[in-house]
């Protein structure tokens, strides 16, 4: 399966990489939330760079371990240890950063000057006791890194007694600074508060151990508190060597002030390890809800592919509904192309101990005892590591308030890190946004509806519906197609707090039959009837799907105007559609739906090679990939079934499913 997986990864990333992509800009980023990030944080940063385009192997691995000190006003300092695989000594060196910059938006979005490379900017988000970020975009030097930063807020001091109780750990490592020794693992551990762990059973997988799941037993693991950190030593098992073990040697960890999180790794190695206070047995889907910021990394290997090694890192966000469904956006940075936006859905049942198997059992997600953080680890190849922390935002302020975590595409409902695009149909949430509910009665849509108006970087937006708690609008076509955009609402002349979100040329989302962004898509036969399991589409049939966020159009139209019928208005960005992983080679129309405002449609033919069943129907634009909605397909020649087909249970987080 691994070779097939990477084949699809490379093909899909190559498609995305052929498009002109957006970049993120730190110059106009919101800093109204800087005061939320103040004090000392224990930080672990892991990164690789100088990737060979032919082999996919990296030439350098680096790690940083130390203290980030934030002043609450946009500046920080760092002191700690740097390990660099290109340094012949192999020993870590002490490094300091006297002054660098950061910005936090009112919703907790973070941009941080990278302490390992001042030309790079880390993008992520903050929680109550931790932050997570990744440098997904090239820096001012034109070069980039595939990296991940996790940091936890520190208390004033720690002793051995500070670390006591049950924890769930997960780790990822570039062992030996080599793609030949990538590994990941997970293990529960019980600390006694006196410097000792009970016997530990580590489950994981390593390239150097044949990519087979391995169990390692560790006895006499111990820890010592010093200088506000812990040194944890994992002894090598009797008769074994470090090369045959998943986990061994001394690691340095920082403990969050609330005792819920540990983060760290080897001072002279290239790993990332997180430990979370384990659930006491009362967890469930209801303990996982709200918005979470996330960051992670992946690695896959397939000899014979070009390149045979694939990496990615990302930052993003998750919206969990507390009932076993979550929507995810990732700003994904693959080693084989430029960064792009990736949207997908997970459906699951978290057990009483806070665990759930995902990705067809290829990965396990662990939720912390307080539900405020989580970690996902791949316990089979491909290798994955992902950390989540519940988002923080400034308290509501002012009589007119926009929720900085409450902006979403009307079609997809994707969470806060999702960019907005010109022409997108958008929802805003807040309080006192309108004096009374009102709906536009004609086209073009007005820019003032009742007592309400909204601007994007000062440009008035067409409004479809307003109420005291919600606004439905169309993003002006003049809105930026990169960087960030500031949204401000006004009610009776009183302006709201500004909300800053990322901007892109496209932010695709497909309407669904349930109007919640998941499940069967709003896809019709040419006679207008809905495609359903009882009325499926057929291979070779032309169908119509409806979407939002497909970006600028040509010929252009006025903001809020109806889509023209003669001539039709086409998307500027090409849009590709996939059914069960098979691309439709016949797209008959992609553009604005005639006579309606804010609605895009695609007329396409169900491609050959799609077997009968419910399958994902995915959209790819110039810088995004959307994988949330389904389509029912009827009879199909069995001999043409595609090995790339993807069922609803095949969760979209797997990069190979694109």
C-alpha positions in Angstrom: 0.0 0.0 0.0 2.9 2.4 0.7 4.1 2.6 -2.9 0.6 3.2 -4.2 0.0 5.8 -1.5 3.0 7.9 -2.5 2.3 7.5 -6.2 -1.0 9.4 -5.6 0.7 11.9 -3.3 3.2 12.9 -5.9 0.7 13.1 -8.7 -1.7 15.3 -6.8 1.1 17.6 -5.4 2.5 17.9 -8.9 -0.9 19.1 -10.1 -1.1 21.7 -7.3 2.5 22.8 -7.9 1.8 23.6 -11.5 -0.4 26.5 -10.4 0.6 30.1 -9.4 0.2 30.2 -5.7 -0.4 32.8 -3.0 2.0 33.9 -0.4 1.4 35.0 3.2 2.4 38.5 4.2 3.4 39.6 7.7 3.5 43.3 7.0 -0.2 44.0 7.7 -0.9 41.3 10.2 -3.2 42.1 13.1 -1.5 42.6 16.5 -4.5 43.4 18.7 -4.0 40.2 20.6 -0.3 40.6 21.4 -1.2 40.9 25.1 -2.5 37.3 25.1 1.1 36.0 24.6 3.3 37.1 27.5 5.8 35.5 29.7 8.2 32.5 29.4 7.5 29.5 27.2 9.6 26.3 26.9 10.0 25.8 23.2 11.0 22.9 20.9 11.6 23.6 17.2 12.4 20.9 14.6 13.2 21.5 11.0 14.8 20.2 7.9 15.9 22.0 4.7 18.1 21.8 1.6 15.9 19.1 0.1 17.3 17.4 -3.0 14.7 17.6 -5.8 15.8 14.3 -7.3 15.9 12.1 -4.2 13.7 14.1 -1.8 16.3 13.7 0.9 17.2 16.6 3.2 20.8 17.8 3.6 20.3 19.4 7.0 18.3 18.8 10.1 18.1 21.2 13.0 16.5 21.4 16.4 16.1 24.2 19.0 15.4 23.7 22.7 15.0 26.6 25.1 13.0 29.5 26.4 11.0 32.0 24.5 10.3 35.2 26.6 7.4 37.3 25.2 6.8 40.8 26.4 3.1 41.1 25.5 3.8 43.9 23.0 5.2 42.1 20.0 8.8 41.3 20.9 10.4 38.2 22.2 13.9 36.8 23.1 15.2 33.3 23.0 18.0 31.4 24.7 18.7 27.7 24.4 20.5 24.9 22.6 20.8 24.5 18.8 21.7 21.1 17.2 22.7 21.2 13.5 23.5 18.1 11.6 25.9 20.0 9.3 28.2 20.8 12.3 31.0 18.2 12.5 31.2 18.3 16.2 27.7 16.8 16.7 27.4 18.7 19.9 24.6 21.3 20.5 25.6 24.9 20.8 24.2 27.6 23.0 22.3 30.3 21.0 20.5 33.5 21.9 18.1 35.8 20.0 18.2 39.2 21.8 15.1 40.6 20.1 12.7 39.3 17.5 9.1 40.1 16.6 5.7 38.4 16.8 2.0 39.3 16.2 -1.2 37.8 17.6 -4.6 38.6 16.1 -7.7 39.1 18.2 -8.6 35.4 17.5 -5.2 34.0 18.5 -3.7 33.7 15.0 0.1 33.9 15.4 3.0 35.1 13.2 6.4 34.8 14.7 9.9 35.6 13.5 11.6 32.2 13.3 14.2 32.0 16.1 16.3 29.5 14.0 16.2 31.7 10.8 15.2 35.4 11.0 14.3 35.4 7.3 11.4 33.0 7.9 8.0 33.7 9.6 6.3 31.0 11.6 2.5 30.8 11.2 0.1 29.3 13.7 -2.0 30.0 16.7 -2.1 30.2 20.5 -4.0 28.4 23.2 -4.3 28.9 26.9 -1.1 27.1 27.8 0.6 26.4 24.4 1.3 27.6 20.9 2.0 25.8 17.6 3.3 27.1 14.3 5.2 26.2 11.1 7.1 28.2 8.5 5.0 27.2 5.5 6.1 30.0 3.2 9.5 30.9 1.7 11.4 33.6 3.6 12.9 36.9 2.4 15.9 34.9 1.2 13.6 32.9 -1.1 14.5 29.7 0.8 12.2 27.8 3.2 12.2 25.1 5.9 9.9 22.2 6.7 9.5 22.8 10.4 7.3 22.7 13.5 7.4 24.8 16.7 5.6 23.8 19.8 5.9 25.8 23.1 4.3 25.6 26.5 3.7 28.4 29.0 6.1 27.8 32.0 5.5 28.2 35.7 8.0 29.9 38.0 9.8 26.7 38.9 9.5 23.0 38.7 10.7 20.1 41.0 10.4 16.4 40.6 7.1 16.6 42.5 5.7 18.8 39.7 5.6 15.8 37.4 3.2 13.3 38.7 0.4 11.2 37.3 -0.5 9.6 34.0 0.6 11.0 30.7 0.2 10.1 27.0 3.3 10.7 24.9 3.8 10.8 21.2 7.0 11.5 19.2 8.5 11.9 15.7 12.2 11.7 15.0 14.6 12.1 12.1 17.0 9.7 13.8 20.6 10.1 12.7 19.5 13.2 10.7 18.6 10.8 7.9 15.5 9.9 5.9 16.6 6.3 6.3 15.9 6.5 10.0 12.6 8.4 10.3 10.4 7.1 13.1 7.3 7.8 15.2 5.9 6.3 18.3 3.5 6.6 21.2 3.4 5.4 24.8 1.6 6.0 28.1 3.7 6.8 31.1 3.1 7.2 34.8 5.3 9.5 36.8 5.6 9.0 40.6 6.5 12.6 41.5 9.9 11.4 42.8 11.8 11.1 39.6 10.7 7.7 38.3 8.4 6.3 35.7 6.7 3.0 35.9 7.6 0.4 33.2 6.9 1.9 29.7 5.7 0.1 26.6 6.4 2.1 23.4 4.6 1.3 20.2 5.9 2.7 16.9 7.4 2.3 13.5 10.8 3.2 12.0 12.3 3.2 8.5 15.4 1.5 9.8 13.3 -1.2 11.5 11.6 -2.2 8.3 8.5 0.0 8.6 6.9 -2.7 10.8 5.1 -1.8 13.9 7.4 -2.5 16.9 6.8 -2.7 20.6 9.7 -1.6 22.9 9.7 -2.2 26.7 11.6 0.3 28.8 12.4 -0.2 32.5 13.8 2.3 34.9 13.1 5.5 32.9 13.7 8.5 35.2 13.6 12.2 35.3 15.3 15.1 37.1 14.1 18.7 37.4 16.7 21.5 37.0 16.6 25.0 35.6 12.8 25.0 35.1 13.0 21.9 32.9 13.1 18.1 33.1 15.8 15.8 31.8 14.1 12.4 31.2 16.3 9.4 30.5 15.0 6.4 28.6 17.6 3.5 29.2 18.5 1.2 26.3 17.0 -2.2 26.9 19.3 -5.0 27.9 21.1 -6.5 24.9 19.9 -3.8 22.5 21.5 -0.7 21.0 20.1 2.7 20.4 19.9 1.9 16.7 17.5 -0.9 17.3 15.3 1.0 19.7 12.4 3.4 19.0 13.3 5.6 21.9 16.4 5.9 24.0 18.7 8.3 25.8 18.2 11.6 27.6 15.5 14.1 26.5 14.8 17.6 27.8 11.2 18.6 28.5 9.4 21.7 29.5 6.2 21.4 31.6 3.3 23.7 31.2 2.3 25.8 34.2 -1.0 23.9 34.6 0.8 20.5 34.5 -1.2 19.4 31.4 1.5 19.4 28.7 5.1 18.4 28.2 7.1 19.2 25.1 10.8 18.5 24.2 13.3 16.2 22.6 17.0 15.4 22.5 19.4 18.3 22.8 21.7 16.7 20.2 19.0 15.0 18.1 16.1 15.8 15.8 12.9 14.8 17.4 9.6 16.3 18.6 7.9 14.7 21.6 4.7 15.8 23.3 3.2 14.4 26.5 -0.3 15.2 27.7 -2.1 14.5 31.0 -4.1 11.4 30.1 -7.8 11.1 30.3 -9.2 9.5 33.5 -11.8 7.5 31.6 -14.6 9.9 31.1 -13.8 11.3 27.7 -16.0 11.1 24.6 -17.0 13.1 21.6 -18.5 15.8 23.8 -15.1 16.6 25.3 -13.7 17.5 21.9 -15.5 20.6 20.6 -14.7 24.1 19.5 -11.9 25.6 17.5 -8.3 24.2 17.7 -5.1 25.5 16.2 -2.8 22.8 14.8 0.5 22.1 13.3 2.2 19.0 12.1 4.5 17.1 9.7 4.5 14.0 7.6 7.0 11.8 5.8 6.5 9.0 3.2 9.0 6.9 1.3 8.5 4.8 -1.9 11.5 3.5 -3.8 11.0 3.9 -7.5 8.9 7.0 -7.2 10.3 10.4 -8.3 11.3 11.7 -5.8 11.3 8.6 -3.5 11.0 10.7 -0.3 8.2 13.1 0.5 7.8 15.6 3.3 5.3 18.1 4.3 4.7 20.5 7.3 1.6 22.6 8.0 -0.3 24.9 10.3 -4.1 25.1 10.4 -7.2 24.8 12.5 -9.9 22.3 13.4 -13.6 23.0 14.1 -15.0 20.1 16.2 -18.7 19.9 16.8 -18.7 17.7 19.9 -20.6 15.0 18.2 -17.9 13.2 16.3 -17.3 15.4 13.3 -14.5 17.9 12.7 -13.7 20.1 9.8 -10.0 20.9 9.1 -8.1 23.5 7.2 -4.3 23.1 6.7 -1.8 25.5 5.1 0.2 22.6 3.7 3.9 23.0 2.6 5.0 19.9 0.6 8.6 19.1 -0.3 7.6 18.7 -3.9 5.9 22.0 -4.6 4.6 25.3 -3.1 2.3 25.7 -0.2 -1.4 25.4 -0.7 -4.7 25.2 1.3 -6.1 21.8 2.1 -9.7 21.2 3.5 -11.1 17.9 4.7 -13.5 16.3 7.2 -13.1 13.6 9.9 -15.8 11.5 11.5 -15.0 9.4 14.6 -16.0 8.3 18.0 -13.6 9.1 20.8 -13.4 6.4 23.5 -13.5 6.9 27.2 -9.7 7.1 27.5 -9.6 9.9 24.9 -8.3 7.9 22.0 -9.6 7.3 18.5 -8.2 5.5 15.4 -8.1 7.6 12.3 -7.0 7.3 8.7 -8.1 3.6 8.3 -6.2 2.8 11.5 -3.0 4.3 10.1 -2.9 6.9 12.9 -4.2 7.4 16.4 -5.5 10.6 17.9 -5.1 11.2 21.7 -7.1 13.9 23.5 -5.7 15.4 26.7 -7.5 15.0 30.0 -9.0 18.6 29.9 -9.9 18.4 26.2 -7.7 21.5 25.5 -5.1 19.7 23.4 -4.5 16.7 21.3 -1.8 14.8 19.4 -2.1 12.6 16.3 0.6 10.0 15.6 1.0 7.6 12.7 1.8 4.2 14.0 2.3 2.8 10.5 4.1 4.3 7.5 3.5 7.0 6.2 4.8 8.8 9.3 2.7 11.6 10.8 2.8 13.9 13.8 0.3 16.6 14.6 -0.4 18.7 17.7 -3.6 20.6 18.5 -4.4 23.2 21.1 -7.8 24.9 21.8 -7.8 28.4 20.3 -7.8 31.5 22.4 -9.3 34.8 21.5 -9.7 38.2 23.1 -12.9 38.7 25.2 -15.9 40.3 23.5 -15.6 44.0 23.5 -17.7 46.9 22.3 -21.5 47.1 21.6 -21.0 45.7 18.1 -18.8 42.6 18.2 -17.5 40.3 15.4 -16.3 36.9 16.7 -12.8 36.5 15.3 -13.2 32.7 15.3 -16.6 32.9 13.6 -15.9 33.6 9.9 -16.7 30.7 7.5 -17.4 29.9 3.9 -21.2 29.4 3.6 -20.7 26.2 1.7 -17.9 24.5 3.6 -17.9 26.0 7.2 -14.2 25.5 7.4 -12.4 27.0 10.4 -10.5 30.2 11.2 -7.2 29.7 9.4 -9.1 29.3 6.1 -8.5 32.2 3.8 -11.2 34.3 2.2 -11.4 34.9 -1.6 -13.0 37.5 -3.9 -16.5 36.6 -4.7 -16.8 34.1 -1.8 -20.2 33.7 0.0 -19.2 34.2 3.7 -20.8 34.0 7.1 -19.8 36.3 10.0 -20.9 35.7 13.6 -21.1 38.0 16.5 -23.4 40.1 18.7 -25.5 43.2 18.0 -24.5 43.1 14.3 -27.9 44.4 13.2 -30.9 46.0 14.8 -33.3 43.4 13.3 -33.2 40.5 10.8 -33.3 41.6 7.2 -32.8 39.9 3.8 -32.0 41.5 0.5 -35.0 41.6 -1.8 -33.4 42.2 -5.2 -30.1 42.1 -7.2 -27.5 43.5 -7.1 -27.2 43.0 -3.4 -27.0 46.2 -1.4 -24.0 47.2 0.7 -26.2 48.5 3.4 -29.1 46.2 4.7 -31.2 47.7 7.4 -28.7 49.4 9.7 -25.8 47.1 8.9 -22.8 47.4 6.6 -19.4 45.5 6.4 -16.1 46.4 4.8 -13.1 44.3 3.6 -10.0 46.5 3.8 -12.4 49.5 3.6 -14.4 48.2 0.6 -18.1 47.7 1.2 -19.4 44.2 0.8 -22.7 43.2 -0.7 -25.1 41.9 2.0 -27.6 39.0 1.6 -28.9 38.6 5.1 -28.3 40.3 8.5 -29.4 39.6 12.0 -28.1 40.6 15.5 -25.9 37.5 15.5 -25.1 36.6 11.9 -24.3 38.3 8.5 -24.3 36.5 5.2 -22.4 38.5 2.5 -20.3 38.3 -0.7 -16.6 39.1 -0.4 -15.9 42.1 -2.7 -14.0 41.2 -5.9 -11.6 44.0 -4.9 -10.6 42.0 -1.8 -6.9 41.1 -1.7 -5.8 37.7 -3.2 -2.9 37.2 -0.8 -1.7 38.3 2.6 -4.4 39.3 5.1 -7.6 41.2 5.0 -9.4 43.2 7.8 -13.1 42.8 8.2 -15.2 45.5 10.1 -18.9 45.5 10.6 -21.1 48.6 11.4 -24.5 48.8 13.0 -26.3 52.1 13.3 -23.0 53.8 12.7 -21.2 52.0 15.5 -18.2 50.0 14.2 -17.1 46.6 15.4 -13.7 45.3 16.4 -11.6 44.5 13.4 -11.2 40.8 12.5 -8.1 39.8 10.4 -8.2 36.7 8.3 -5.9 35.3 5.6 -6.7 36.1 1.9 -6.3 34.0 -1.2 -7.4 34.0 -4.9 -9.5 31.0 -4.2 -11.0 29.3 -1.1 -13.2 26.5 -2.5 -16.1 25.0 -0.7 -18.8 22.8 -2.1 -22.4 23.1 -1.0 -23.9 20.0 0.5 -27.4 18.6 0.7 -27.4 19.0 4.5 -26.1 22.5 4.3 -23.3 21.8 6.8 -20.3 21.3 4.5 -20.1 17.5 4.8 -21.9 14.5 3.3 -23.6 14.3 -0.1 -22.8 17.4 -2.2 -25.3 19.7 -3.7 -24.9 18.0 -7.1 -27.7 17.7 -9.7 -28.5 15.9 -12.9 -29.1 18.1 -15.9 -32.8 17.8 -15.3 -32.3 19.6 -11.9 -32.9 16.5 -9.7 -30.5 16.0 -6.9 -27.9 13.2 -7.2 -28.6 10.8 -4.3 -27.9 7.2 -3.4 -31.4 6.4 -4.8 -30.8 8.6 -7.9 -27.0 8.3 -8.5 -24.9 9.8 -11.2 -23.6 7.5 -13.9 -20.1 7.2 -15.4 -20.1 9.4 -18.6 -23.0 11.5 -17.3 -22.9 15.3 -17.1 -23.7 16.7 -13.7 -23.7 20.1 -12.0 -22.1 20.9 -8.6 -22.5 24.2 -6.7 -19.7 25.9 -4.9 -18.4 29.0 -3.2 -15.0 30.6 -3.1 -13.8 29.9 -6.6 -12.4 33.4 -6.9 -12.2 36.1 -9.6 -14.2 35.7 -12.9 -14.0 36.8 -16.5 -15.8 38.8 -17.7 -15.8 40.5 -14.4 -19.1 41.6 -12.7 -20.0 44.3 -10.2 -20.0 43.3 -6.5 -23.3 41.7 -5.6 -24.6 41.5 -9.2 -26.1 38.3 -10.6 -24.0 36.0 -12.7 -24.5 36.8 -16.4 -26.1 34.4 -18.8 -24.8 35.9 -22.1 -21.9 35.8 -22.0 -21.3 33.4 -19.2 -18.7 34.5 -16.6 -15.9 31.9 -16.1 -13.5 31.4 -13.2 -10.0 32.9 -13.8 -8.4 30.1 -11.8 -8.8 26.7 -13.5 -10.8 24.3 -11.3 -10.3 20.5 -11.4 -12.8 18.0 -10.1 -12.0 14.5 -8.9 -14.5 11.6 -8.2 -13.0 8.8 -6.1 -9.6 10.1 -6.9 -10.1 10.1 -10.6 -10.0 13.5 -12.4 -12.8 14.4 -14.7 -11.2 15.2 -18.1 -14.4 16.9 -19.3 -15.3 20.1 -17.4 -18.0 21.8 -19.6 -18.4 25.0 -17.5 -16.8 26.5 -14.4 -18.0 29.9 -13.3 -20.9 32.0 -11.9 -24.4 30.5 -11.9 -26.5 32.7 -14.2 -29.0 35.0 -12.6 -27.9 34.3 -9.0 -25.4 36.2 -6.8 -22.4 34.6 -5.0 -23.0 31.1 -6.4 -20.5 29.2 -8.6 -21.2 26.0 -10.5 -19.2 23.3 -12.3 -20.7 21.2 -15.1 -18.6 18.1 -15.5 -18.7 14.5 -16.7 -18.3 11.6 -14.2 -15.0 10.1 -15.3 -14.4 6.5 -16.4 -12.9 4.2 -13.8 -15.2 5.2 -10.9 -16.8 2.2 -9.3 -20.4 2.2 -7.9 -20.8 3.7 -4.4 -20.5 6.9 -2.4 -17.2 8.6 -3.1 -15.5 11.9 -2.3 -16.0 14.6 -4.9 -13.0 16.9 -4.6 -12.1 20.3 -6.0 -8.6 21.6 -6.8 -8.0 25.2 -7.7 -4.8 27.2 -8.3 -3.8 27.0 -4.6 -6.2 24.8 -2.8 -7.7 21.3 -2.5 -11.2 20.7 -1.0 -12.1 17.2 0.1 -15.3 17.2 2.2 -18.3 16.4 0.0 -19.6 13.1 -1.4 -21.3 11.9 -4.6 -23.2 8.8 -5.3 -22.2 6.9 -8.5 -24.2 4.1 -10.1 -23.1 1.2 -12.3 -19.7 1.3 -13.8 -17.6 -1.2 -15.8 -15.8 -3.3 -13.2 -12.7 -3.7 -15.4 -12.1 0.0 -15.3 -12.2 0.5 -11.5 -9.4 2.8 -10.2 -6.9 1.8 -7.6 -7.0 5.5 -6.4 -10.7 5.4 -5.5 -11.4 6.8 -2.0 -14.4 5.8 0.1 -16.0 7.9 2.8 -14.2 5.9 5.5 -10.9 6.8 3.9 -10.2 10.0 5.8 -8.9 12.8 3.8 -6.1 13.8 6.1 -4.0 11.2 4.3 -2.0 13.2 1.8 -2.1 10.1 -0.5 -5.8 10.4 -0.9 -5.6 13.6 -3.0 
